[in-house]
Amino acid sequence: MFFNPHWILGGVDTYFYRMICWLADKGYETYLVLPKKAPIEEKFMEDVKQTGVRVMKCIERYDISDAVKPTSVKLDISADRTIYFMSARLEDYPITQRIARENPRNRFFLINYMLHVEAFLCQKVERKETSLQNYLFYQMVYKYYRHILGKSTVFIMDSICRKAFENFYQTKIDDNAVLPLGINIGEYKKNDHKRSEKFVILTICRYEFPYKGYLLGLIQQFGELCDRYDNLELQIIGWGEGEKRVCHEILQLRDDKQERIKLIGRVDYELLEDYLKEADVYVGMGTTLLDAGKMGIPAIAVDFFTEQSVSDQLLCDNAEVVARTHRVMTSELLEQVINYSDEEYEKCCYKTYLTVKERYSLDGVMERIFGYDYSKKQYRMSKLELWFHIKVTEWTLYLFHKNDNFATWVDKS
């Protein structure tokens, strides 16, 4: 069973979709729990329903306070079932807690899967940057969440999230709880990776700034690369509120450079492979990086919350799906791939495929989820604790989203 506040072509949604497909293939009964008015991509919803998943829109509206409404969380599921219930954000945790409380005839294993550093509010407050009230509140939040999460099942996506979590909550994550993104991986097809005269750079993202601000930096760097190479094309599969910002950045380039950028718009998840097949290199973060890597396409991870496009290494040399050490500008790695000989390019393709296969196989991830010992970390909140958790989370999110000075990510590299 999965809870998510929406069903769109985002990283968490597509990852849950891959898990649901895997579970359907293995014959598991699967549920997707959504708010009644959840934002939904209709085609993507059709795709997930074809797996046989049962979609339950049982929350009246997505507000953290809805978790305390008993009439909104009753599930139509037969009794005496063992249910693995996964969510990916700290603010969703009280909702899954409430659902478990209101369905006592079933045995729930609640799973918190941290897929982003912000998902578990791994933030710090500098006293000099904010009010004393906010600073003192931060101290309370830190101690409270450390107490709750210390008694709950938490999976962490990668070393970046692990470091943020351990630094903030001053606790250690067991190696068995570090669970990378999983993806279905087929056989390697060598002949799919012949370069054509036109060198295609592909990126896929929502126009969500500053979170995906790398795209703005990538456009600038692409313009600089065009001064040295006349066979480049940048394809952008993207959509969202920041579209005007993207167009503005492209218009800063010369006309001949603008013509080499293709804005493709929104593409259904099942059709992304058609575009990936035409790419010579992929730039991005998260799950789409793995979609490219499993096909043997050289891939470059970028960082979030920066309008520069900065990277560490090629995915085949550094298996992290988000860049954090900022060793180089992305354009330097692009130029490296552009200048590969045919033999070097083919080696990079195969090495990328092997890197993804060895670390991110969905079979291995799902086997670890079902093989994990949940008995020691299945904390259940009392009604008073649940109410307190909701109020603390509401206020934390308010400060986090409304006050830019309230929080900055902990990064003790």
LINSUL-V572942 format. One record per residue. N is the residue number from 0. SS is DSSP state (alpha for helix, beta for strand, coil for the rest). PSI is psi in radians with two decimals (NA if undefined). Layout:
N,SS,PSI ; N,SS,PSI
This chain:
0,coil,2.39 ; 1,beta,2.44 ; 2,beta,2.32 ; 3,coil,2.54 ; 4,coil,-0.15 ; 5,coil,3.02 ; 6,beta,1.49 ; 7,coil,3.14 ; 8,coil,1.02 ; 9,coil,3.00 ; 10,alpha,-0.82 ; 11,alpha,-0.76 ; 12,alpha,-0.82 ; 13,alpha,-0.54 ; 14,alpha,-0.82 ; 15,alpha,-0.66 ; 16,alpha,-0.78 ; 17,alpha,-0.68 ; 18,alpha,-0.75 ; 19,alpha,-0.74 ; 20,alpha,-0.75 ; 21,alpha,-0.80 ; 22,alpha,-0.69 ; 23,alpha,-0.73 ; 24,alpha,-0.52 ; 25,coil,-0.02 ; 26,coil,0.25 ; 27,coil,2.54 ; 28,coil,2.21 ; 29,coil,2.51 ; 30,beta,2.49 ; 31,beta,2.01 ; 32,beta,2.18 ; 33,beta,2.75 ; 34,beta,2.69 ; 35,coil,-0.58 ; 36,coil,0.63 ; 37,coil,2.42 ; 38,coil,2.28 ; 39,beta,2.36 ; 40,coil,1.97 ; 41,alpha,-0.76 ; 42,alpha,-0.69 ; 43,alpha,-0.64 ; 44,alpha,-0.69 ; 45,alpha,-0.72 ; 46,alpha,-0.80 ; 47,alpha,-0.58 ; 48,alpha,-0.50 ; 49,coil,-0.29 ; 50,coil,-0.24 ; 51,coil,0.05 ; 52,coil,2.53 ; 53,beta,2.08 ; 54,beta,2.18 ; 55,beta,1.86 ; 56,beta,1.49 ; 57,beta,-0.06 ; 58,beta,2.29 ; 59,coil,-0.82 ; 60,coil,2.66 ; 61,coil,1.66 ; 62,coil,2.39 ; 63,alpha,-0.53 ; 64,alpha,-0.33 ; 65,alpha,-0.32 ; 66,alpha,-0.34 ; 67,alpha,0.06 ; 68,coil,1.87 ; 69,alpha,-0.52 ; 70,alpha,-0.23 ; 71,alpha,-0.03 ; 72,coil,0.18 ; 73,coil,2.29 ; 74,coil,2.43 ; 75,coil,1.30 ; 76,coil,2.43 ; 77,coil,2.72 ; 78,coil,2.91 ; 79,coil,0.62 ; 80,coil,2.57 ; 81,beta,2.11 ; 82,beta,2.11 ; 83,beta,2.01 ; 84,beta,1.96 ; 85,beta,2.41 ; 86,beta,2.89 ; 87,coil,0.18 ; 88,coil,2.56 ; 89,alpha,-0.61 ; 90,alpha,-0.26 ; 91,alpha,-0.29 ; 92,alpha,-0.79 ; 93,alpha,-0.47 ; 94,alpha,-0.78 ; 95,alpha,-0.62 ; 96,alpha,-0.78 ; 97,alpha,-0.72 ; 98,alpha,-0.73 ; 99,alpha,-0.70 ; 100,alpha,-0.66 ; 101,alpha,-0.02 ; 102,coil,1.11 ; 103,coil,-0.25 ; 104,coil,-0.20 ; 105,coil,2.70 ; 106,beta,2.05 ; 107,beta,2.34 ; 108,beta,1.87 ; 109,beta,2.22 ; 110,beta,2.14 ; 111,beta,1.99 ; 112,beta,1.87 ; 113,beta,1.86 ; 114,coil,0.09 ; 115,coil,2.60 ; 116,alpha,-0.54 ; 117,alpha,-0.29 ; 118,alpha,-0.51 ; 119,alpha,0.42 ; 120,coil,0.70 ; 121,coil,1.33 ; 122,beta,2.86 ; 123,beta,2.79 ; 124,coil,2.21 ; 125,coil,2.16 ; 126,alpha,-0.63 ; 127,alpha,-0.29 ; 128,alpha,-0.11 ; 129,coil,3.09 ; 130,coil,2.76 ; 131,alpha,-0.65 ; 132,alpha,-0.82 ; 133,alpha,-0.68 ; 134,alpha,-0.79 ; 135,alpha,-0.63 ; 136,alpha,-0.70 ; 137,alpha,-0.74 ; 138,alpha,-0.69 ; 139,alpha,-0.77 ; 140,alpha,-0.81 ; 141,alpha,-0.87 ; 142,alpha,-0.65 ; 143,alpha,-0.88 ; 144,alpha,-0.57 ; 145,alpha,-0.70 ; 146,alpha,-0.82 ; 147,alpha,-0.88 ; 148,alpha,-0.46 ; 149,coil,-0.35 ; 150,coil,0.19 ; 151,beta,2.81 ; 152,coil,2.07 ; 153,beta,2.19 ; 154,beta,2.51 ; 155,beta,2.36 ; 156,coil,-0.77 ; 157,coil,-3.09 ; 158,alpha,-0.51 ; 159,alpha,-0.87 ; 160,alpha,-0.66 ; 161,alpha,-0.79 ; 162,alpha,-0.73 ; 163,alpha,-0.77 ; 164,alpha,-0.83 ; 165,alpha,-0.66 ; 166,alpha,-0.76 ; 167,alpha,-0.87 ; 168,alpha,-0.01 ; 169,coil,0.91 ; 170,coil,2.85 ; 171,coil,2.41 ; 172,coil,2.26 ; 173,coil,2.51 ; 174,alpha,-0.57 ; 175,alpha,-0.31 ; 176,alpha,-0.04 ; 177,beta,1.87 ; 178,coil,1.81 ; 179,coil,2.84 ; 180,coil,2.45 ; 181,coil,2.59 ; 182,beta,2.56 ; 183,coil,2.32 ; 184,coil,2.16 ; 185,coil,-2.86 ; 186,coil,2.66 ; 187,coil,2.34 ; 188,coil,1.75 ; 189,alpha,-0.72 ; 190,alpha,-0.14 ; 191,alpha,-0.08 ; 192,alpha,0.70 ; 193,coil,2.21 ; 194,coil,2.46 ; 195,coil,3.13 ; 196,coil,-0.62 ; 197,coil,2.19 ; 198,beta,1.98 ; 199,beta,2.14 ; 200,beta,2.16 ; 201,beta,2.44 ; 202,beta,2.59 ; 203,beta,2.18 ; 204,beta,2.79 ; 205,beta,2.53 ; 206,coil,1.31 ; 207,coil,1.76 ; 208,coil,2.50 ; 209,coil,-0.04 ; 210,coil,-0.88 ; 211,coil,0.65 ; 212,coil,-0.26 ; 213,alpha,-0.55 ; 214,alpha,-0.67 ; 215,alpha,-0.73 ; 216,alpha,-0.62 ; 217,alpha,-0.69 ; 218,alpha,-0.77 ; 219,alpha,-0.82 ; 220,alpha,-0.60 ; 221,alpha,-0.72 ; 222,alpha,-0.68 ; 223,alpha,-0.68 ; 224,alpha,-0.57 ; 225,alpha,-0.40 ; 226,coil,-0.40 ; 227,coil,-0.34 ; 228,coil,2.28 ; 229,coil,0.16 ; 230,coil,0.32 ; 231,beta,2.58 ; 232,beta,2.32 ; 233,beta,2.06 ; 234,beta,2.23 ; 235,beta,1.97 ; 236,beta,1.90 ; 237,beta,2.86 ; 238,beta,2.86 ; 239,coil,-3.13 ; 240,coil,-0.39 ; 241,coil,0.30 ; 242,alpha,-0.70 ; 243,alpha,-0.64 ; 244,alpha,-0.71 ; 245,alpha,-0.82 ; 246,alpha,-0.69 ; 247,alpha,-0.72 ; 248,alpha,-0.68 ; 249,alpha,-0.65 ; 250,alpha,-0.20 ; 251,coil,-0.24 ; 252,coil,2.82 ; 253,coil,2.73 ; 254,alpha,-0.74 ; 255,alpha,-0.52 ; 256,alpha,-0.66 ; 257,alpha,-0.64 ; 258,coil,-0.31 ; 259,coil,0.01 ; 260,beta,2.17 ; 261,beta,2.00 ; 262,beta,1.89 ; 263,coil,-0.48 ; 264,coil,-2.75 ; 265,coil,2.42 ; 266,coil,2.37 ; 267,coil,2.52 ; 268,alpha,-0.71 ; 269,alpha,-0.28 ; 270,alpha,-0.06 ; 271,alpha,-0.56 ; 272,alpha,-0.59 ; 273,alpha,-0.64 ; 274,alpha,-0.64 ; 275,alpha,-0.62 ; 276,coil,-0.49 ; 277,coil,-0.12 ; 278,coil,2.51 ; 279,coil,-0.39 ; 280,beta,2.59 ; 281,beta,2.44 ; 282,beta,2.26 ; 283,beta,-2.72 ; 284,coil,2.79 ; 285,coil,-2.49 ; 286,alpha,-0.59 ; 287,alpha,-0.50 ; 288,alpha,-0.67 ; 289,alpha,-0.61 ; 290,alpha,-0.68 ; 291,alpha,-0.80 ; 292,alpha,-0.64 ; 293,coil,-0.33 ; 294,coil,0.07 ; 295,coil,0.44 ; 296,coil,2.19 ; 297,coil,2.30 ; 298,beta,2.55 ; 299,beta,2.09 ; 300,beta,2.52 ; 301,coil,2.99 ; 302,coil,2.85 ; 303,coil,2.94 ; 304,coil,0.74 ; 305,coil,2.46 ; 306,coil,0.19 ; 307,coil,2.60 ; 308,coil,1.77 ; 309,beta,2.55 ; 310,beta,3.03 ; 311,coil,-1.23 ; 312,coil,3.06 ; 313,beta,2.64 ; 314,coil,-0.59 ; 315,coil,-0.31 ; 316,coil,-0.27 ; 317,coil,1.89 ; 318,coil,0.08 ; 319,coil,2.54 ; 320,coil,0.04 ; 321,coil,2.38 ; 322,coil,2.40 ; 323,coil,-0.41 ; 324,coil,-0.24 ; 325,coil,0.86 ; 326,coil,-0.68 ; 327,beta,2.82 ; 328,beta,2.57 ; 329,alpha,-0.62 ; 330,alpha,-0.52 ; 331,alpha,-0.71 ; 332,alpha,-0.62 ; 333,alpha,-0.76 ; 334,alpha,-0.59 ; 335,alpha,-0.80 ; 336,alpha,-0.69 ; 337,alpha,-0.66 ; 338,coil,0.04 ; 339,coil,2.52 ; 340,coil,2.94 ; 341,alpha,-0.67 ; 342,alpha,-0.76 ; 343,alpha,-0.67 ; 344,alpha,-0.77 ; 345,alpha,-0.70 ; 346,alpha,-0.71 ; 347,alpha,-0.72 ; 348,alpha,-0.86 ; 349,alpha,-0.69 ; 350,alpha,-0.66 ; 351,alpha,-0.79 ; 352,alpha,-0.83 ; 353,alpha,-0.68 ; 354,alpha,-0.81 ; 355,alpha,-0.75 ; 356,alpha,-0.74 ; 357,alpha,-0.54 ; 358,alpha,-0.53 ; 359,alpha,0.34 ; 360,beta,2.21 ; 361,alpha,-0.59 ; 362,alpha,-0.81 ; 363,alpha,-0.70 ; 364,alpha,-0.83 ; 365,alpha,-0.64 ; 366,alpha,-0.64 ; 367,alpha,-0.62 ; 368,alpha,-0.81 ; 369,alpha,-0.37 ; 370,alpha,-0.04 ; 371,coil,2.55 ; 372,coil,1.77 ; 373,coil,-0.15 ; 374,coil,-0.52 ; 375,coil,-0.26 ; 376,coil,1.02 ; 377,beta,1.21 ; 378,coil,2.42 ; 379,coil,2.18 ; 380,coil,2.52 ; 381,coil,2.97 ; 382,alpha,-0.68 ; 383,alpha,-0.77 ; 384,alpha,-0.70 ; 385,alpha,-0.79 ; 386,alpha,-0.78 ; 387,alpha,-0.75 ; 388,alpha,-0.76 ; 389,alpha,-0.79 ; 390,alpha,-0.73 ; 391,alpha,-0.76 ; 392,alpha,-0.73 ; 393,alpha,-0.82 ; 394,alpha,-0.68 ; 395,alpha,-0.82 ; 396,alpha,-0.64 ; 397,alpha,-0.84 ; 398,alpha,-0.70 ; 399,alpha,-0.73 ; 400,alpha,-0.46 ; 401,alpha,-0.39 ; 402,coil,1.83 ; 403,coil,-0.43 ; 404,coil,-0.04 ; 405,coil,-0.70 ; 406,coil,2.50 ; 407,beta,2.62 ; 408,beta,2.49 ; 409,coil,2.10 ; 410,coil,1.66 ; 411,coil,1.20 ; 412,coil,NA
